[in-house]
Amino acid sequence: MKNTKERILETALNLFNSDGLSQVTLRTIADKMGISQGNLNYHYKKREFIIESLYFQLVSKIEEEMFKNDATDLGLATLFSMSSSIMKNFFDYRFFMLDFVQIMRENEIIKAHYLELSKSREEQFSSLFDVLIRKDILLTETLENEYFFLYKRFEILGNFWISSAEISTHKLSKKMIVEYSELINQAIFPYLTDKGRGVYFELSKNS
């Protein structure tokens, strides 16, 4: 059975996702749970503390997925798996992505952690790209910062695909993860060797 803090986070997440950050207050969360605001304040004195807890919850879930990858057997499938798992988690915590700029402007703790995390992700992807080059899956770099900018495209698409889907559709759904995963995955296609393209088509056929 979930304790009160867990129930608060679960309720807040559902409300943030469905109604948007600006529409949800501590009173909104307490009313939805059927508890007094005083009871809620005992666990979380400010709404920003709930947002921070949900942010670190999201980060923990993504980290867990990332470390499932076997470093000795990295390949194109690893890249697709990492991308898909991150997008699925982003969808589950989609209010972060829909209110990304506002949260980064208002919460220095989350912003500072996110910037450090972005550097770590960049290093992880850079290492993966190096492995894929050695395995003759990716072409060698011909432009300065070519694969750094490829990672940045992945990052930008990952952070804002939900905003794009929200604007262009009537209702967000998990089905969109497949479409936007393919959109992100195709960004790497021009960088693949002939061998890499064969692997790409094989993965696409089995997905």
Secondary structure, 3 states (H helix, E strand, C coil): CCCHHHHHHHHHHHHHHHHCHHHCCHHHHHHHHCCCHHHHHHHCCCHHHHHHHHHHHHHHHHHHHHCCCCHHHCCHHHHHHHHHHHHHHHHHCHHHHHCHHHHHHHCHHHHHHHHHHHHHHHHHHHHHHHHHHHCCCECCCCCCCHHHHHHHHHHHHHHHHHHHHHHHCCCCCCHHHHHHHHHHHHHHHHHECHHHHHHHHHHHHHC
